Amino acid sequence: MTQHPPGDDRTNRIVAVTLDEESIGRSGPDLEHERAIAIYDLVEENLFAPEGADGQGPFTLHLGITANRLMFDIRKEDGTPVVTHLLSLSPFRRIVKDYFMICDSYYNAIRTATPDKIEAIDMGRRGIHDEGSRTLQERLKGKVRVDFETSRRLFTLITVLHWKGEGQ
């Protein structure tokens, strides 16, 4: 097996993602579809480098909610533990609530609204999603290096977990 130098982004990546089954509630087909796409896209292309383990990947990631905290259980591809980070959900509460409200509006608009109205709602949805992605990048700073697209895909997965974690 070829060893890549530390910092080489071919090793700083996620190759598998699992979601904690106890953290996931029943979701509608739209949300399940987004989750499946986010996992697929995340595994296909990402930058994920845990602090201190840069270049030691690839990595697997198990996401969940435990004790009102977002859990990132990071392991090497062979299952060897690397690090577990627990992040407060507080910075995400308003963003996730807003995101789900606008997603509901978007999915309802797809069925009945004009193309201009759908586009306007979708722009708002993307804006809130970007805000959540930037918040996640900020919360991971000094813990895990991720690029913006990786952060976007992770945020989509977090919304699924956070929604159940909030008891909604």
C-alpha positions in Angstrom: 0.0 0.0 0.0 1.4 3.4 -1.0 1.9 5.9 1.9 0.9 9.4 1.1 2.7 12.3 2.7 1.0 14.0 5.7 -1.4 16.7 4.5 -2.0 14.8 1.2 -5.8 15.2 0.6 -6.1 11.7 -0.9 -5.7 10.4 2.7 -7.6 13.2 4.4 -11.0 12.0 3.5 -14.1 10.1 4.7 -14.7 6.8 3.1 -17.8 5.7 5.0 -20.5 7.5 7.1 -22.9 5.9 9.5 -25.6 7.7 11.5 -26.5 6.7 15.0 -29.8 4.8 14.7 -31.0 5.9 18.1 -30.5 9.6 17.1 -32.5 9.2 13.9 -36.3 9.6 14.0 -38.8 8.9 11.3 -38.3 11.2 8.4 -40.3 12.0 5.4 -39.2 10.9 1.9 -37.8 14.3 1.0 -35.5 14.3 4.1 -34.5 10.7 3.6 -33.7 11.5 0.0 -31.5 14.5 1.0 -29.7 12.3 3.6 -28.9 9.6 1.1 -27.6 12.1 -1.4 -25.6 13.9 1.2 -23.9 10.6 2.3 -23.2 9.6 -1.3 -21.8 13.0 -2.2 -19.8 13.2 1.0 -18.1 9.9 0.5 -17.5 10.6 -3.2 -15.7 13.9 -2.6 -14.6 15.4 0.6 -11.7 16.9 2.6 -11.7 15.7 6.2 -8.5 15.9 8.3 -8.8 15.4 12.1 -6.2 17.6 14.0 -3.2 15.4 14.8 -4.2 12.7 12.4 -3.7 14.7 9.2 -2.5 12.3 6.5 -3.3 9.2 8.6 -6.6 8.4 6.8 -8.8 7.6 5.1 -11.4 7.9 7.9 -14.9 6.6 8.8 -17.3 8.9 10.5 -20.2 7.9 12.9 -22.6 10.8 13.6 -25.0 10.9 16.4 -26.5 12.9 19.2 -25.6 12.0 22.8 -26.5 14.0 25.9 -27.7 17.0 23.8 -24.4 17.1 22.0 -23.5 16.4 18.4 -21.0 13.4 18.3 -18.4 13.0 15.7 -16.8 9.5 16.2 -13.8 9.4 13.8 -12.0 6.2 13.1 -9.4 5.0 10.6 -10.7 2.8 7.8 -9.8 -0.3 9.7 -11.9 0.8 12.7 -9.1 2.0 14.9 -10.4 5.0 17.0 -8.9 8.4 16.1 -10.9 10.9 18.1 -14.5 11.6 19.2 -15.6 15.2 19.3 -18.8 16.4 21.1 -20.1 19.7 19.9 -22.9 21.7 21.6 -26.1 21.8 19.6 -26.9 25.3 20.8 -25.3 27.2 17.8 -27.3 25.0 15.4 -30.8 25.2 17.0 -32.1 28.4 15.3 -30.4 27.6 11.9 -31.9 24.1 11.9 -35.3 25.3 12.8 -35.2 28.0 10.1 -33.8 25.4 7.6 -36.7 23.0 8.2 -39.3 25.7 8.0 -38.0 26.9 4.6 -37.6 23.3 3.4 -41.3 22.7 4.2 -42.1 25.9 2.2 -39.9 24.7 -0.7 -41.4 21.2 -0.9 -44.9 22.7 -0.8 -44.0 25.3 -3.4 -42.7 22.7 -5.8 -46.2 21.3 -6.0 -48.2 24.5 -6.5 -46.0 27.7 -6.9 -44.7 29.5 -10.0 -41.1 28.9 -11.0 -40.1 32.4 -9.8 -41.5 31.7 -6.3 -39.8 28.3 -6.2 -36.5 29.8 -7.2 -36.8 32.6 -4.5 -37.6 30.0 -1.8 -34.7 27.8 -2.9 -32.3 30.7 -2.8 -33.4 31.3 0.8 -33.0 27.6 1.6 -29.5 27.6 0.2 -28.6 30.7 2.2 -29.7 29.2 5.5 -27.9 25.9 4.5 -24.7 27.9 3.8 -25.0 29.7 7.2 -25.2 26.2 8.9 -22.3 25.0 6.9 -20.2 28.0 8.0 -21.2 27.5 11.6 -20.1 23.9 11.4 -16.8 24.8 9.9 -16.3 27.3 12.7 -17.2 24.8 15.4 -14.8 22.2 13.9 -11.9 24.7 13.6 -8.9 23.3 15.5 -10.5 19.9 15.6 -11.1 18.8 12.0 -10.1 20.5 8.8 -13.0 20.4 6.3 -13.6 22.4 3.1 -16.9 24.2 2.5 -18.5 21.5 0.3 -17.7 18.8 2.9 -19.2 21.1 5.6 -22.4 21.5 3.5 -22.8 17.8 3.1 -22.1 17.2 6.8 -24.6 20.0 7.7 -27.3 18.2 5.8 -26.7 15.0 7.8 -26.6 17.0 11.0 -30.1 18.5 10.3 -31.5 14.9 10.2 -30.0 14.1 13.6 -30.6 17.5 15.2 -34.3 17.4 14.2 -34.8 14.1 16.1 -32.5 15.4 18.9 -34.8 18.4 19.5 -37.7 16.1 19.9 -39.6 17.5 17.0 
